[in-house]
Amino acid sequence: MARLQLDLNLPNQLTLLRIALTPVFAWFLLSDNSVLRQLSLVVFVIAALTDWYDGWIARKMGYSTRWGKFLDPLADKILSSAALLAYVSLDLVPAWMVWIVIGRDFLITGLRTYAEYHDQPIVTSKGAQAKTFGEFVVIYYILILYVARSVPGVYEEFGPMIESLMHPQVLYGMMLLVTISTVGTGVAYLFDNRKFLLELYERFRARRPG
């Protein structure tokens, strides 16, 4: 019981809140109700702020648990994946690109979590950090413009500009850049950590019967 209480410190509670807000965000964004679509932006921003705040608290207060190290990056990927899948459902971005991004993100997150569990943490490269930043820039870009469409006063004033910025070729190009950086940093991750991956394979083979 003590271990459970320790793991449910404030940063981890905020992380769980981020996960809980994700389906709310997706439901609002995909709604036919313009007010709910506008609220989806608010929910997403709140969810994203919990990521910054729980990290700040964890560093300031010294709250660091294996549970938190596993849950925090997972919550980030759940939130970003939900946004990208919602965009696919709205026919804003190609599904094949999104599945590449999601597949890579969860693969690398799983490897990092496993490495952390075995006290062999994988340091996030600057390229991977830039990729994550670019991915969220695209997510915010699409979300803000899509929500702006549902605000009558804003759309009446800036409709042509919004439609120009939301042109399918513009969104395709932005997602293509994210996809290329996703593949590139994913390959770099695997190459840079090939020694650990080889050890992981040897452990797996040693546990197989026969």
C-alpha positions as CSV (number, residue, x, y, z in Angstrom):
1,M,0.0,0.0,0.0
2,A,2.9,2.4,0.8
3,R,4.3,1.8,-2.6
4,L,1.0,2.7,-4.2
5,Q,0.8,5.9,-2.3
6,L,4.3,6.8,-3.2
7,D,3.6,6.2,-6.9
8,L,0.5,8.4,-6.7
9,N,2.3,11.6,-5.9
10,L,1.2,14.9,-7.4
11,P,3.3,14.6,-10.7
12,N,1.9,11.2,-11.4
13,Q,-1.7,12.4,-10.6
14,L,-1.2,15.1,-13.1
15,T,0.0,12.6,-15.6
16,L,-3.1,10.4,-15.0
17,L,-5.2,13.6,-15.5
18,R,-3.5,14.1,-18.9
19,I,-4.5,10.6,-19.9
20,A,-8.1,11.1,-18.6
21,L,-8.4,14.3,-20.6
22,T,-7.3,12.7,-23.8
23,P,-10.6,11.0,-24.7
24,V,-12.5,14.2,-23.7
25,F,-10.4,16.2,-26.1
26,A,-10.9,13.7,-28.9
27,W,-14.7,13.5,-28.3
28,F,-15.0,17.4,-28.3
29,L,-12.9,17.8,-31.4
30,L,-14.9,15.2,-33.4
31,S,-18.2,16.6,-32.3
32,D,-20.6,18.3,-34.7
33,N,-21.2,20.9,-32.0
34,S,-19.1,24.0,-32.7
35,V,-18.9,25.0,-29.0
36,L,-17.5,21.5,-28.1
37,R,-15.0,21.8,-30.9
38,Q,-13.8,25.1,-29.5
39,L,-13.6,23.6,-26.0
40,S,-11.4,20.8,-27.5
41,L,-8.6,23.4,-27.8
42,V,-9.0,24.4,-24.2
43,V,-8.9,20.8,-23.0
44,F,-5.8,20.0,-25.2
45,V,-3.9,23.0,-23.8
46,I,-4.8,22.1,-20.2
47,A,-3.6,18.5,-20.9
48,A,-0.4,19.8,-22.4
49,L,0.2,22.1,-19.5
50,T,0.0,19.2,-17.0
51,D,3.0,17.8,-18.8
52,W,5.1,20.9,-18.1
53,Y,3.7,21.3,-14.6
54,D,4.2,17.7,-13.4
55,G,7.8,17.8,-14.8
56,W,8.5,21.0,-12.9
57,I,7.1,19.6,-9.7
58,A,9.0,16.4,-10.0
59,R,12.3,18.3,-10.5
60,K,11.6,20.8,-7.8
61,M,10.3,18.4,-5.1
62,G,12.6,15.5,-6.1
63,Y,9.6,13.2,-7.0
64,S,11.0,10.6,-9.3
65,T,9.7,7.0,-9.4
66,R,9.9,4.3,-12.0
67,W,6.1,4.4,-12.3
68,G,6.4,8.1,-13.2
69,K,9.2,7.5,-15.7
70,F,7.0,5.0,-17.4
71,L,3.8,6.8,-17.3
72,D,4.8,10.4,-18.3
73,P,6.2,9.7,-21.8
74,L,3.3,7.2,-22.3
75,A,0.8,9.9,-21.5
76,D,2.5,12.3,-24.0
77,K,2.3,9.7,-26.8
78,I,-1.4,8.9,-26.0
79,L,-2.3,12.6,-26.2
80,S,-0.4,13.3,-29.4
81,S,-1.6,10.0,-31.0
82,A,-5.2,10.9,-30.2
83,A,-4.8,14.3,-31.9
84,L,-3.3,12.8,-35.0
85,L,-5.9,10.0,-35.2
86,A,-8.6,12.6,-34.9
87,Y,-7.1,14.5,-37.8
88,V,-7.2,11.3,-39.9
89,S,-10.8,10.9,-39.0
90,L,-11.5,14.4,-40.1
91,D,-9.6,13.8,-43.4
92,L,-7.0,16.4,-42.6
93,V,-3.8,14.2,-42.8
94,P,-2.9,10.9,-44.4
95,A,-3.5,7.8,-42.3
96,W,-0.3,6.1,-43.4
97,M,1.9,9.0,-42.1
98,V,0.1,9.0,-38.8
99,W,0.5,5.3,-38.3
100,I,4.3,5.6,-39.0
101,V,4.5,8.3,-36.4
102,I,2.5,6.5,-33.8
103,G,4.2,3.2,-34.4
104,R,7.7,4.7,-34.0
105,D,6.7,6.7,-30.9
106,F,5.3,3.8,-29.0
107,L,8.2,1.5,-30.1
108,I,10.8,4.0,-28.9
109,T,8.9,4.7,-25.7
110,G,8.7,1.0,-25.0
111,L,12.4,0.5,-25.5
112,R,13.2,3.5,-23.3
113,T,10.9,2.3,-20.6
114,Y,12.5,-1.2,-20.7
115,A,16.0,0.3,-20.6
116,E,15.1,2.5,-17.7
117,Y,13.7,-0.6,-15.8
118,H,17.1,-2.3,-16.3
119,D,19.0,0.9,-15.1
120,Q,20.3,1.6,-18.6
121,P,18.5,4.8,-19.4
122,I,18.5,6.0,-23.0
123,V,19.3,9.7,-23.4
124,T,17.0,11.6,-25.7
125,S,19.0,13.0,-28.6
126,K,18.6,16.6,-29.8
127,G,17.2,15.3,-33.1
128,A,14.5,13.4,-31.3
129,Q,13.7,16.4,-29.2
130,A,13.4,18.5,-32.3
131,K,11.2,15.9,-33.9
132,T,8.8,15.9,-30.9
133,F,8.8,19.7,-31.0
134,G,8.0,19.7,-34.7
135,E,5.2,17.1,-34.2
136,F,3.5,19.3,-31.6
137,V,3.9,22.4,-33.7
138,V,2.0,20.6,-36.5
139,I,-0.6,19.3,-34.0
140,Y,-1.2,22.9,-32.6
141,Y,-1.2,24.4,-36.1
142,I,-3.9,22.1,-37.3
143,L,-5.9,22.2,-34.1
144,I,-6.0,26.0,-33.8
145,L,-7.0,26.5,-37.5
146,Y,-9.6,23.8,-37.4
147,V,-11.2,25.2,-34.3
148,A,-11.0,28.7,-35.8
149,R,-13.3,27.4,-38.5
150,S,-16.0,26.9,-35.9
151,V,-15.8,30.4,-34.5
152,P,-18.3,32.5,-36.7
153,G,-16.7,35.9,-36.1
154,V,-13.2,34.6,-36.7
155,Y,-14.1,32.7,-39.8
156,E,-16.1,35.5,-41.2
157,E,-13.1,37.8,-40.9
158,F,-10.2,35.4,-41.7
159,G,-12.0,32.6,-43.6
160,P,-9.9,32.8,-46.8
161,M,-6.6,32.9,-44.9
162,I,-7.7,30.0,-42.7
163,E,-8.6,27.9,-45.8
164,S,-5.3,28.8,-47.4
165,L,-3.3,27.7,-44.4
166,M,-5.4,24.5,-44.2
167,H,-4.9,23.7,-47.8
168,P,-4.5,19.9,-48.2
169,Q,-1.1,20.3,-49.8
170,V,0.1,22.5,-46.9
171,L,-1.0,19.9,-44.3
172,Y,0.4,17.1,-46.4
173,G,3.8,18.8,-46.6
174,M,3.9,19.5,-42.9
175,M,3.0,15.9,-42.0
176,L,5.5,14.6,-44.5
177,L,8.3,16.5,-42.8
178,V,7.2,15.1,-39.4
179,T,7.1,11.6,-40.9
180,I,10.5,11.8,-42.4
181,S,12.0,13.1,-39.1
182,T,10.1,10.4,-37.3
183,V,11.7,7.6,-39.4
184,G,15.1,9.3,-39.3
185,T,15.3,9.7,-35.5
186,G,13.8,6.2,-35.0
187,V,16.6,4.6,-37.1
188,A,19.1,6.8,-35.2
189,Y,17.7,5.6,-31.9
190,L,18.0,1.9,-32.9
191,F,21.6,2.4,-34.3
192,D,22.8,4.4,-31.3
193,N,21.5,1.8,-28.9
194,R,22.3,-1.3,-30.9
195,K,24.4,-2.7,-28.1
196,F,21.5,-2.6,-25.7
197,L,19.1,-4.0,-28.3
198,L,21.5,-6.9,-28.9
199,E,21.6,-7.6,-25.1
200,L,17.8,-7.5,-25.1
201,Y,17.7,-10.0,-27.9
202,E,20.2,-12.3,-26.1
203,R,18.1,-12.2,-22.9
204,F,14.9,-13.0,-24.9
205,R,16.6,-15.9,-26.7
206,A,18.0,-17.2,-23.4
207,R,14.5,-17.3,-21.9
208,R,13.0,-19.3,-24.8
209,P,12.4,-22.9,-24.0
210,G,14.6,-25.4,-25.7
